[in-house]
Amino acid sequence: MRGKRFRKQTGAVLALLLAGQAMLGAASADASDFENGKTVNEYKLSKSATYKKITYNSGNPQDIYMIETKWGQDPNTQIKIGVPNPITSLMTVLKRAKLDNRAGHFVTGAVNASFFRPNGDYGYQATSILSQDNKILNYGVVTEDVTSPMNVAVGFGIGANGEPIIDYTKPSLSFGFSGKTLPIYSINSVREAERGILYNKNNKLSTSGTNQWGTEIVITNTSKDPAQIGFGDSITGTVSKIVRMGQTANHTIPDGGMIVSFAGGAASDQLAGVKVGDSVSVSANIEAKWKDAKFILGSGPMLVRNGQVEISMSSKDYFVYGPNARTVVAYDQDAKKLFFVVNDKGTSTSKGSSLTSMANYLISLGADYAMNLDGGGSSTMVARPYGGYEPVLMNVPSDGSERAVSTILEVVNTAATGTANMLVLGAAPSLEVGMSAPISLKYALDENYNPLNLSASQLTWSVEGDVGTMQGNVFYAKKEGKGTIVASSGGATAKIPVEVTSSVPAGTKFLPLDTFNSLSNWHVEGALAKVTLSSDTYYAREGSAARVDYDFLNSGGGTTAAYLSTKQSIPVKGTPKSIGVWVHNDASDHWLRGEIIDAKGQTQRIDFTGQGGMTWDGWGYREAKLDTNLAFPIKFKKLYMAETDVTKQNKGTIYVEKLQAVYDSTYVEPVFTDLDKAPWAKTSILRLSSQSIINGYQNGQFGPNDNITRVQAAIMIANQMGLNTANVTNPGFSDVSTATFGYDKIATIAEIGAITGYPDNTFKPNGTLTRGEMAAIVERAYQLKGTTTKSFPDVKLGYWAYDSILKVLANDIVGGYEDGTFRPNNPITRAEFSVMLDRYINQ
C-alpha cells in the first residue's frame, strides 16, 4: 500500500549494478581501454548523423557503438525522446523505435535512456525528470545517497533555442495554501514517509492508491488540466474533499482535477487549517535554461563538465569504478557535435568500462559535457542500415538479448522522401560467355539517406566494355573480358565490375557430353511407338553404344516418334556452336531431332537432320546447329527420331554413340577412329569418305593397314565413278551370287572390264589385291593414257601388269618405295589404295 516506508530504489537495472559492489577484486577499466582504435563500420543515417562501430585492441578490448550528429547543420535531423504509452510500461529500444518509425519521421538510431524503477501496482516509473514540450511526463526522484547516480539531478535536453543541454537541474514542485507552501516530492509515485505526491491522470491512473497514514486533498475546478502541468505553471483549484490522517484514503482522481497527498504527521500538522472550499495551487518550476525545452530527460551521474571529468556520485562505488556496459550522451564545446555512445560488456571483444574510463574517452572524442544514461543489461543501440525502413539492433546486450526499458533517445530524420541520390547494386555473378543473370538493386537512397521504393527494373541500365548487353536489369554475357555494368535513376548512378569468362578453354574444339558406355542416365519413350533400350558393343565404334529398337508400324496414321531421353538433363558448358552425335542408321529416312533446355528453363528443339534426312546406312555423324540467340548455358534433354509419313513408318534399330558439344565451327569430326595408324593417308581417306566413295567398317574403324579386298576395290571404284548398279547382269563368276556382299558393284565393274575374274571362273571377292593387280584395275577402269621414262628394277618388260604400272606412274597415281622398287606382288592396303584413288580423282 502507498504510504508505507519503502527502501529507496534507483531503478531495476541500477539495483543490479549496485549489487556488483560485492564483487571484490573485479578488474577495473581505465583510459587505456580505448587505445588502438579501428572503425569497422560507418555510414550515414541522415545528412548530419553518422553511425560508427569502433573496436579497440587494448589490454581490455572494447566495442564502441556511436551515433554522431553534427548539430544544427540539417533541420531534418532531430533528437527526440521515445516515451512509453502508458508512461508506466516498459518496452525494448528496438520495439519502441519501430513504433515511432514512419515516413517523415524515420527513427534512424536510438539508445536506452533513463533509469527506471518499480512503481507499486502501476508498473514502472522513470527515476528522473522527463518532460516533452514543457509538459511534465514524469517528475522522478532525487535520492540523498551519494553512492547513487540519482543523488544529484542531471539532465539532457534540447532547449527552447534548439541547442543541446547537459547540466545539473533543480526542478521543483510545491503545494500552495493559505499563504504557505509545502514541497511535492514526485508525481504519480509511491507515497513515501514525510513526502508529498501529486496525482493526476497523466499516466492513466484512476485512484491515488494511498492509505490512512497521511493527509489527502482532492482538488477540482482547476485553472488548467493538471495532467498537462509544465514548468512555470501554477495551477489553482478548489479543495473539494480532505481526508485526514487516520481516515480511509485512496480517492478517485477527478477528471480535470488532481490530488495532493502527504504522508506522515509533520505535513499533516501543517495542513490542519486547509478546509473544503479553499483555493489552493500546485506550482512547477525549473532553472531558466530548461524552460520551454523541447524535452528534458534526467539520468546520471554527470560524467564531463566544461571539458573535465566530473562524476556526480561517489567514486568509491563499484558503479563508478567497475567495468560494465555503458550508455552515454555527450556534446562538444560548441555544441555542434552531439553523440550517443554504447560500450558493450560480456563478449570476447568487449569487456566494458568504468565511468572514469568512459569520461576520459569521451573527452578524447572532444566532449565538453557528458552524462551517463542507464547501462548494464539495458545498454542498447539500434540504427537503420542503408536501404532499411526500420532500425536494427547493433550492439550485443550483456543479458544476451534486449532488456525492456522505460524511455529511449532517438535520432529522427524528418525529411520527406526525395529522388534517388545513391544506388547500390548487388554484386555481378560470375558469368560465362552466353550466360545471363539479373543484376539486383540492393537499395536506393535519396539525398537524406531515406530508402526509396525502387526496383531494379525501374533503373536505366548499360554496359561499359564490349563484354555483354543489358535487357532491363538482365545482363547477357557475350564476350570474354572485363567491363562495367552501369545503372542510373535521375541523377544517381551506380557501377559494378563484371568479368565474363569461359568454362571452355581457348582453342577447345569439342567436349563430350556422353559416350553411352553407361545407360544409367537414359531411358526410352515412344509416341505411338514401341521402343526398347539396350547396350551394344558389337556395333560400337568405341566402347559401347546405345541400341534403340523401335516399332512405328502401329501408329494409326499419326506422327510417331522414338525418344532417347535423359533422366537428368546433361549440362553443357559455355556456348557451343552445335551438338554432334554419331548414329548407326538403318537407312530409315526418318527425322533426327533433339531437345535442349535453355538458361530460362525453356525447352528448345534442335534438328540433326531435315525431315526424312536419315538416309545413310551404317555409322554417320550429324550436328545440330544452335541458335546464337539462345539463353546459355543450356542442358541436353533428349534425342529422338520422328516420322510423319505413314508409308515410312517401319520397324528397325539404330545405335547411338558419342554425344558432344562442338565449339569450333570449322571442326571436322573424324569419320574413323583409327586413322592415326596411317597418318600419311589421312587426308585422302577423309576426302574420299566425304565424297561417299569409301566407307569404314561397322565399328567405325577404317582399317588403313588392312589389305584391301577385291570386293572393296570394286565398291570404291563403282562409288567414285557413279556407276548405275541397278538391273545389273550376272557376271557369271562361280563364287558370286546375288547374296554376295557388293554383288551389284562387282557386276558393274566386271561389265566395264575394270576387274576380271580368274581362269577358274572365280572372282574371289574376299581375296586380297597386289599392287600390280590394283595398277591394272585402275588403268582399265579409268582408261589411263601416258608414258614415263621411269622404270622399276623389280618390274621387267613382259610382266603382265608392266604397261598398267607405267601408266599409273605416268599419271602420278602411285609411286615406288624409297629404295626405287615397286613391289608389284605385295598386297596393297586400304590406305595405299585410298591414296591412289584420291590422287587420280582430286589431283
Secondary structure as UniProt FT lines:
FT   HELIX           12..18
FT   HELIX           19..22
FT   TURN            24..25
FT   HELIX           31..33
FT   STRAND          37..44
FT   STRAND          49..56
FT   STRAND          62..70
FT   TURN            71..72
FT   TURN            75..76
FT   STRAND          77..82
FT   TURN            87..88
FT   HELIX           93..100
FT   TURN            103..104
FT   STRAND          105..112
FT   STRAND          116..118
FT   HELIX           120..122
FT   STRAND          124..126
FT   STRAND          130..132
FT   TURN            133..134
FT   STRAND          135..138
FT   TURN            146..147
FT   TURN            149..150
FT   STRAND          154..158
FT   TURN            160..161
FT   STRAND          164..168
FT   STRAND          172..177
FT   TURN            178..179
FT   STRAND          180..183
FT   STRAND          186..187
FT   TURN            193..194
FT   STRAND          196..199
FT   TURN            202..203
FT   STRAND          214..220
FT   HELIX           226..228
FT   TURN            231..232
FT   STRAND          234..243
FT   TURN            245..246
FT   TURN            255..256
FT   STRAND          258..263
FT   HELIX           265..270
FT   TURN            271..273
FT   TURN            276..277
FT   STRAND          279..285
FT   HELIX           288..290
FT   TURN            291..292
FT   STRAND          295..299
FT   STRAND          302..305
FT   TURN            306..307
FT   STRAND          308..309
FT   TURN            315..316
FT   HELIX           318..321
FT   STRAND          326..332
FT   TURN            333..334
FT   STRAND          337..343
FT   STRAND          345..347
FT   TURN            348..349
FT   STRAND          350..351
FT   HELIX           355..364
FT   TURN            365..366
FT   STRAND          367..373
FT   HELIX           376..378
FT   STRAND          381..383
FT   TURN            386..387
FT   STRAND          392..393
FT   TURN            398..399
FT   STRAND          408..413
FT   STRAND          420..425
FT   STRAND          431..432
FT   TURN            433..434
FT   STRAND          436..438
FT   STRAND          441..446
FT   TURN            447..448
FT   HELIX           456..458
FT   STRAND          460..464
FT   TURN            466..467
FT   STRAND          468..471
FT   TURN            472..473
FT   STRAND          474..477
FT   STRAND          481..489
FT   TURN            490..491
FT   STRAND          492..501
FT   TURN            506..507
FT   STRAND          510..514
FT   TURN            520..521
FT   STRAND          522..527
FT   STRAND          530..536
FT   STRAND          545..551
FT   TURN            553..554
FT   TURN            556..557
FT   STRAND          560..572
FT   STRAND          578..586
FT   STRAND          591..597
FT   TURN            599..600
FT   STRAND          603..607
FT   TURN            611..612
FT   STRAND          617..625
FT   TURN            628..629
FT   STRAND          634..643
FT   HELIX           646..648
FT   STRAND          651..662
FT   TURN            665..666
FT   HELIX           675..677
FT   HELIX           679..681
FT   HELIX           682..690
FT   TURN            691..692
FT   TURN            698..699
FT   TURN            704..705
FT   HELIX           710..721
FT   TURN            726..727
FT   TURN            734..735
FT   TURN            738..739
FT   TURN            741..742
FT   HELIX           743..751
FT   TURN            752..753
FT   TURN            759..760
FT   TURN            765..766
FT   HELIX           771..782
FT   TURN            793..794
FT   TURN            797..798
FT   TURN            800..801
FT   HELIX           802..810
FT   TURN            811..812
FT   TURN            818..819
FT   TURN            824..825
FT   HELIX           830..842
//
